[in-house]
């Protein structure tokens, strides 16, 4: 069921920890971070060594990281997180908006079984609302409604090109080594500690 990490710029991880994260979540990975007012996205289906190198090359940045363990949809680049929610033009003052997810969503997955549960939720729930009112994402009541809708066993990480970083259901994760981890079941906290 994946692992999502919110990592501040000054936090580093040992290679052995990164390899541990990858071992349980081999079905693709992605990064997102803002630099010079632009939201940068990197997604790959690769090897353990490829993941470690990709992480290390971005380690000095504040970023959201996602390692995928497939539950719905194919193992391919399209189903790697993050997912685009809004383009820069659609987001207005929010700018481009992308999302990562940890957990399993059950709404509407039968529509296209090649796509992930996250893709379905974005297309059927988030995108239609945010296309009409992009900045509602900054509203705490709206964030609470979406967090309740997905349930506490699901966590969303959203990042916009204007600098917003929002974690929904953050209380369901853990703080570890200066970063926030979406769970403790998709990595070995004891060996990594």
N, C-alpha and C positions, 0 to 999 in steps of 0.2 A: 504493500500500500504506500510506498514511496517515502521519501524524506525531503523535507524542505528546511532550508537554513536561512536565517537572516543574520548576515555577518557584517559587523562594523568594519570600517577601514583598517583599524589598528589590530585586528584579530587575525592570527595565523593558525594553521593546523599542520601537524606533522603528516608526512606522507603516509605513515602507517594508519593514521586515523582516516585519511581520505580513501585509502584502499579498503578499509573496513566499511565506510559508507557505501562505496561502490559495490562491494561483494553482495549485499542484500538487495541492491537496487540497480541492476545491470541493463535495464531496458531503455536507456537514454538519459540524457542530462541536459540541463540548461542553466544559464546565468542571465541576470538582468541587472543593470546598473546605469546610473545617469552620469554623463560626463559632458561638459561644455554645453549643457542644456539639451542634450540628446539622450534618449533612452537607447542603450545598447543591448542587443539580444544576441545570445550565442546558444545554439542548440546542436546536439550531436548524438548519434548512436555510434559508440566507439568502444574502445578497450579500457581496461582499468588504467593503463599507463596514459592513454589519451585523456582520460578524465583528470588525472593528477596533473598532467602538464597544462591542461586548459585552466584548471583552478589556480595553479601557481602563477600563471601568466596574468591573472586578474586579482591576485590576492591582496594587493594594496588598496583595493577599492571597497567601499561599502556596497554590498550586493545581496540579492536574493538568489539562492541556489536551489535547484531541484534535481533529485535523482529519482528515476521512475522505476517502479515495480508494477508491471502491467496488471490491471484488473479488468479493464474494458478497452476495446480497440486494438488495432494492430501494433506490433513493435516496429515503428518507423519514425522518421524525422517529424512527420506531421503531428504525431501524438506525443512528442516530447514537449515538456513545459519549458518556458511559458507560452501562453496563448494570447494572441492579440484580442483585445476587447474593443478598443477604439483606435482609429488612426489619429494622427496629429490633428488633422483637419476636423474630424468628427468630435474630438475631445475639447475643442475650443481652448479656454484658458487652462484646462487640465492637461491638454496635449495628448500625446499617444498614451494608451493605457494597456498594460499587459498583466496577465494573471497566472499564478502557479497554485496548485492544489495538492493537498495531502489528505487522503481518506477515500471513501467510496460514496458516490452520489447515486441515487436510485431513480431519479426523475428522468424519464424519456430516453433511456439508452437504447431501446429497441428500434428507434427510428433509423439508425445507420450503425450497424454493429462494428464497422471498421473504424469508427470515431470513438474517442474516449468519453467517459461520463462528464469530464470537465468541459469538453467542447460542447456537448449537448446543453449543459447548464448555461454556459455563456450565451449560446445562440437563442435559447428559449426564455431565459430570465434576465440576465444582467444586461446584455447588449440592447435589447429593446427599451429598457428603462433608461439606460445611460445615454443612448442616442438622443433621447428627448431632453434629458437634464444631466449632463455630464458631471457637474460639480456637486450633485447630490451625494456623490461618493464621499465627499468630505463631511457629510452630516452624520453625527453620532447615532441618531435614531435610525437612519437608513442602514448604517453599518450593523447595528444591532438586529434589525429585521432580517438582513441577509444572513448574518451569523446564526440566528435562530432557525431560519429556513433550511440551511444546510446541515444543522445539527452540530453539537460540540465535538463529535468524532471526526469532523471535517475542518480543515484549516485552509484559508485562502491567503495568499500573499499577492498584493497588488502594488504595482509601481507605475508612476506616470512620469513623462518627460519633464513635467514642471517641478518634480522633486518629491511628490507624495510617495510615501511607503506605508502601506496599511496592511496589517495582519489581522484577519478576522478569526475569532476563536483562539486568540493568542494564549489564553489561560489554559488551553488544552496541551500546550507544548511545555518545554523546559528550557531554562537558561543553563548553558554549559560552556565552559571555557571562554566566556565573554561573548558568546553568540546565542541566538535562540534557535532551538531545534524543535521541529514539529511533533516529535514523538521520541520514545525510547525503544520501540520494538523493531525499527528498521536499521539498527546499527547496534553495536556492542559497546555500550557506555562503559563497562568495566575494563575492557581491553583498551579502549580508546582513552580512558582517563589515566 
